[in-house]
Every structure is written in structure tokens, then in C-alpha cells.
Amino acid sequence: MLLTTRQAAARLGVTPRQVRRYVSRGLLQAHPLGDYPTAPLAITEESVAHLVEVRAAHPLPRRQRTLVAQRSEP
């Protein structure tokens, strides 16, 4: 099954921008839905599930979690 950037972000508990960063780093598998640079992405559900497992097994150190939380606040 394929997910939108927003759906993947909701499952990962991050922003859609962070999902795009994960895709660019190769942490998520995605397919562009068009032949132009700003085409929306279709992200594989399997890669999202795998990243959830990896993040659960290797959580961020407390300091990084605090910095991530502070950046996401308005």
C-alpha cells in the first residue's frame, strides 16, 4: 500500500517536511507521482513500518528528543 507524505508523517509522528528528508536520505522508499521536481510522493507502507521499528529499537538520546520537540512547537 502507498501512503501520502501527510499519512506517513502521521504514522511516524513527524512533519511532512521531515518525511521528505527521510526520503532524500534513503530512510523511506517513495515514488514520485509525476515527472516534475515538485511531484507528490507515494511512500511505501512497508518502509514506514520498518522506520517505526528501527526508531523504536534505537530511540533518540534525550537531548535530541528535546531539541526535536522544541522545533515542532509553534
VMD Tcl script that builds the backbone (N, CA, C; Angstrom):
set m [mol new atoms 222]
animate dup $m
set s [atomselect $m all]
$s set {name element resname resid chain x y z} {
  {N N MET 1 A 0.853 -1.178 0.000}
  {CA C MET 1 A 0.000 0.000 0.000}
  {C C MET 1 A 0.899 1.241 0.000}
  {N N LEU 2 A 0.451 2.261 -0.643}
  {CA C LEU 2 A 1.193 3.512 -0.724}
  {C C LEU 2 A 0.520 4.584 0.132}
  {N N LEU 3 A 1.340 5.420 0.745}
  {CA C LEU 3 A 0.851 6.484 1.621}
  {C C LEU 3 A 1.253 7.839 1.074}
  {N N THR 4 A 0.477 8.846 1.396}
  {CA C THR 4 A 0.864 10.217 1.068}
  {C C THR 4 A 1.911 10.675 2.085}
  {N N THR 5 A 2.526 11.794 1.811}
  {CA C THR 5 A 3.504 12.354 2.746}
  {C C THR 5 A 2.844 12.654 4.086}
  {N N ARG 6 A 1.646 13.181 4.069}
  {CA C ARG 6 A 0.929 13.502 5.316}
  {C C ARG 6 A 0.581 12.247 6.097}
  {N N GLN 7 A 0.140 11.203 5.408}
  {CA C GLN 7 A -0.197 9.951 6.086}
  {C C GLN 7 A 1.047 9.343 6.735}
  {N N ALA 8 A 2.156 9.339 6.003}
  {CA C ALA 8 A 3.404 8.801 6.547}
  {C C ALA 8 A 3.847 9.625 7.754}
  {N N ALA 9 A 3.718 10.947 7.672}
  {CA C ALA 9 A 4.095 11.822 8.778}
  {C C ALA 9 A 3.260 11.516 10.023}
  {N N ALA 10 A 1.970 11.306 9.832}
  {CA C ALA 10 A 1.092 10.995 10.959}
  {C C ALA 10 A 1.496 9.680 11.617}
  {N N ARG 11 A 1.836 8.687 10.831}
  {CA C ARG 11 A 2.238 7.390 11.391}
  {C C ARG 11 A 3.586 7.472 12.111}
  {N N LEU 12 A 4.451 8.347 11.632}
  {CA C LEU 12 A 5.776 8.472 12.237}
  {C C LEU 12 A 5.822 9.509 13.360}
  {N N GLY 13 A 4.798 10.346 13.453}
  {CA C GLY 13 A 4.778 11.385 14.469}
  {C C GLY 13 A 5.740 12.519 14.164}
  {N N VAL 14 A 5.914 12.804 12.869}
  {CA C VAL 14 A 6.807 13.882 12.425}
  {C C VAL 14 A 6.048 14.768 11.437}
  {N N THR 15 A 6.711 15.782 10.934}
  {CA C THR 15 A 6.086 16.669 9.956}
  {C C THR 15 A 6.255 16.102 8.545}
  {N N PRO 16 A 5.425 16.524 7.598}
  {CA C PRO 16 A 5.628 16.107 6.210}
  {C C PRO 16 A 7.007 16.504 5.678}
  {N N ARG 17 A 7.530 17.621 6.147}
  {CA C ARG 17 A 8.866 18.044 5.718}
  {C C ARG 17 A 9.925 17.027 6.164}
  {N N GLN 18 A 9.781 16.516 7.390}
  {CA C GLN 18 A 10.726 15.513 7.887}
  {C C GLN 18 A 10.613 14.222 7.066}
  {N N VAL 19 A 9.412 13.879 6.655}
  {CA C VAL 19 A 9.229 12.691 5.809}
  {C C VAL 19 A 10.001 12.869 4.502}
  {N N ARG 20 A 9.907 14.049 3.901}
  {CA C ARG 20 A 10.661 14.303 2.670}
  {C C ARG 20 A 12.166 14.206 2.913}
  {N N ARG 21 A 12.615 14.642 4.086}
  {CA C ARG 21 A 14.038 14.495 4.432}
  {C C ARG 21 A 14.407 13.017 4.538}
  {N N TYR 22 A 13.554 12.221 5.177}
  {CA C TYR 22 A 13.810 10.788 5.281}
  {C C TYR 22 A 13.908 10.150 3.895}
  {N N VAL 23 A 13.052 10.589 2.984}
  {CA C VAL 23 A 13.087 10.057 1.616}
  {C C VAL 23 A 14.406 10.435 0.949}
  {N N SER 24 A 14.805 11.684 1.082}
  {CA C SER 24 A 16.043 12.129 0.431}
  {C C SER 24 A 17.276 11.441 1.018}
  {N N ARG 25 A 17.212 11.050 2.288}
  {CA C ARG 25 A 18.323 10.331 2.928}
  {C C ARG 25 A 18.275 8.833 2.667}
  {N N GLY 26 A 17.197 8.369 2.046}
  {CA C GLY 26 A 17.085 6.944 1.750}
  {C C GLY 26 A 16.511 6.123 2.886}
  {N N LEU 27 A 15.948 6.774 3.910}
  {CA C LEU 27 A 15.366 6.047 5.029}
  {C C LEU 27 A 13.950 5.563 4.733}
  {N N LEU 28 A 13.302 6.176 3.760}
  {CA C LEU 28 A 11.971 5.762 3.314}
  {C C LEU 28 A 12.000 5.570 1.801}
  {N N GLN 29 A 11.259 4.576 1.344}
  {CA C GLN 29 A 11.133 4.346 -0.094}
  {C C GLN 29 A 9.903 5.093 -0.593}
  {N N ALA 30 A 10.087 5.854 -1.667}
  {CA C ALA 30 A 8.984 6.637 -2.219}
  {C C ALA 30 A 9.100 6.699 -3.727}
  {N N HIS 31 A 7.967 6.928 -4.354}
  {CA C HIS 31 A 7.899 7.048 -5.804}
  {C C HIS 31 A 7.195 8.358 -6.135}
  {N N PRO 32 A 7.807 9.206 -6.957}
  {CA C PRO 32 A 7.121 10.447 -7.342}
  {C C PRO 32 A 5.912 10.141 -8.224}
  {N N LEU 33 A 4.864 10.900 -8.043}
  {CA C LEU 33 A 3.645 10.715 -8.831}
  {C C LEU 33 A 3.604 11.706 -9.989}
  {N N GLY 34 A 4.694 11.792 -10.704}
  {CA C GLY 34 A 4.801 12.681 -11.847}
  {C C GLY 34 A 6.249 12.811 -12.260}
  {N N ASP 35 A 6.468 13.473 -13.380}
  {CA C ASP 35 A 7.812 13.631 -13.920}
  {C C ASP 35 A 8.353 15.044 -13.725}
  {N N TYR 36 A 7.993 15.687 -12.650}
  {CA C TYR 36 A 8.471 17.039 -12.401}
  {C C TYR 36 A 9.005 17.116 -10.969}
  {N N PRO 37 A 9.907 18.049 -10.693}
  {CA C PRO 37 A 10.620 18.086 -9.402}
  {C C PRO 37 A 9.737 18.194 -8.162}
  {N N THR 38 A 8.591 18.848 -8.269}
  {CA C THR 38 A 7.735 19.033 -7.095}
  {C C THR 38 A 6.567 18.048 -7.055}
  {N N ALA 39 A 6.686 16.950 -7.783}
  {CA C ALA 39 A 5.623 15.944 -7.819}
  {C C ALA 39 A 5.398 15.375 -6.419}
  {N N PRO 40 A 4.140 15.106 -6.058}
  {CA C PRO 40 A 3.877 14.491 -4.750}
  {C C PRO 40 A 4.503 13.099 -4.690}
  {N N LEU 41 A 4.760 12.648 -3.467}
  {CA C LEU 41 A 5.395 11.348 -3.273}
  {C C LEU 41 A 4.387 10.309 -2.802}
  {N N ALA 42 A 4.575 9.087 -3.262}
  {CA C ALA 42 A 3.831 7.931 -2.760}
  {C C ALA 42 A 4.844 7.093 -1.990}
  {N N ILE 43 A 4.670 6.983 -0.680}
  {CA C ILE 43 A 5.630 6.329 0.201}
  {C C ILE 43 A 5.115 4.941 0.538}
  {N N THR 44 A 6.004 3.956 0.477}
  {CA C THR 44 A 5.580 2.583 0.751}
  {C C THR 44 A 5.298 2.402 2.243}
  {N N GLU 45 A 4.206 1.727 2.519}
  {CA C GLU 45 A 3.815 1.459 3.901}
  {C C GLU 45 A 4.862 0.584 4.594}
  {N N GLU 46 A 5.486 -0.314 3.837}
  {CA C GLU 46 A 6.499 -1.205 4.395}
  {C C GLU 46 A 7.708 -0.413 4.910}
  {N N SER 47 A 8.131 0.605 4.152}
  {CA C SER 47 A 9.286 1.392 4.591}
  {C C SER 47 A 8.949 2.219 5.825}
  {N N VAL 48 A 7.695 2.690 5.924}
  {CA C VAL 48 A 7.272 3.429 7.119}
  {C C VAL 48 A 7.277 2.487 8.329}
  {N N ALA 49 A 6.726 1.283 8.158}
  {CA C ALA 49 A 6.703 0.308 9.257}
  {C C ALA 49 A 8.124 -0.044 9.692}
  {N N HIS 50 A 9.020 -0.204 8.725}
  {CA C HIS 50 A 10.407 -0.521 9.051}
  {C C HIS 50 A 11.055 0.618 9.834}
  {N N LEU 51 A 10.836 1.856 9.423}
  {CA C LEU 51 A 11.417 3.000 10.123}
  {C C LEU 51 A 10.850 3.112 11.537}
  {N N VAL 52 A 9.570 2.815 11.710}
  {CA C VAL 52 A 8.967 2.822 13.051}
  {C C VAL 52 A 9.681 1.801 13.933}
  {N N GLU 53 A 9.936 0.606 13.406}
  {CA C GLU 53 A 10.630 -0.440 14.166}
  {C C GLU 53 A 12.051 -0.010 14.514}
  {N N VAL 54 A 12.754 0.556 13.554}
  {CA C VAL 54 A 14.136 0.987 13.784}
  {C C VAL 54 A 14.175 2.075 14.848}
  {N N ARG 55 A 13.266 3.025 14.751}
  {CA C ARG 55 A 13.242 4.119 15.728}
  {C C ARG 55 A 12.869 3.616 17.114}
  {N N ALA 56 A 12.015 2.592 17.199}
  {CA C ALA 56 A 11.651 2.021 18.500}
  {C C ALA 56 A 12.838 1.283 19.113}
  {N N ALA 57 A 13.618 0.606 18.278}
  {CA C ALA 57 A 14.772 -0.141 18.763}
  {C C ALA 57 A 15.935 0.779 19.122}
  {N N HIS 58 A 16.031 1.925 18.458}
  {CA C HIS 58 A 17.132 2.869 18.671}
  {C C HIS 58 A 16.578 4.277 18.848}
  {N N PRO 59 A 15.952 4.553 20.010}
  {CA C PRO 59 A 15.380 5.894 20.205}
  {C C PRO 59 A 16.466 6.961 20.265}
  {N N LEU 60 A 16.061 8.172 19.959}
  {CA C LEU 60 A 16.986 9.308 20.040}
  {C C LEU 60 A 17.399 9.541 21.485}
  {N N PRO 61 A 18.625 9.978 21.713}
  {CA C PRO 61 A 19.016 10.360 23.074}
  {C C PRO 61 A 18.109 11.480 23.591}
  {N N ARG 62 A 17.974 11.584 24.877}
  {CA C ARG 62 A 17.055 12.547 25.495}
  {C C ARG 62 A 17.275 13.960 24.980}
  {N N ARG 63 A 18.492 14.400 24.844}
  {CA C ARG 63 A 18.791 15.760 24.374}
  {C C ARG 63 A 18.226 16.002 22.982}
  {N N GLN 64 A 18.381 15.052 22.078}
  {CA C GLN 64 A 17.869 15.227 20.718}
  {C C GLN 64 A 16.350 15.243 20.709}
  {N N ARG 65 A 15.714 14.425 21.547}
  {CA C ARG 65 A 14.247 14.436 21.614}
  {C C ARG 65 A 13.762 15.809 22.041}
  {N N THR 66 A 14.446 16.428 23.010}
  {CA C THR 66 A 14.066 17.749 23.494}
  {C C THR 66 A 14.201 18.775 22.379}
  {N N LEU 67 A 15.313 18.726 21.642}
  {CA C LEU 67 A 15.511 19.677 20.558}
  {C C LEU 67 A 14.463 19.503 19.465}
  {N N VAL 68 A 14.115 18.255 19.142}
  {CA C VAL 68 A 13.097 17.994 18.106}
  {C C VAL 68 A 11.750 18.519 18.581}
  {N N ALA 69 A 11.403 18.281 19.858}
  {CA C ALA 69 A 10.135 18.752 20.389}
  {C C ALA 69 A 10.062 20.276 20.380}
  {N N GLN 70 A 11.164 20.931 20.727}
  {CA C GLN 70 A 11.175 22.393 20.753}
  {C C GLN 70 A 10.994 22.961 19.364}
  {N N ARG 71 A 11.571 22.346 18.357}
  {CA C ARG 71 A 11.447 22.844 16.985}
  {C C ARG 71 A 10.032 22.679 16.454}
  {N N SER 72 A 9.321 21.659 16.921}
  {CA C SER 72 A 7.987 21.402 16.379}
  {C C SER 72 A 6.908 22.250 17.049}
  {N N GLU 73 A 7.236 22.916 18.161}
  {CA C GLU 73 A 6.258 23.772 18.819}
  {C C GLU 73 A 6.092 25.079 18.034}
  {N N PRO 74 A 4.870 25.650 18.072}
  {CA C PRO 74 A 4.644 26.900 17.332}
  {C C PRO 74 A 5.378 28.090 17.856}
}
mol reanalyze $m
mol bondsrecalc $m
mol representation Tube
mol addrep $m
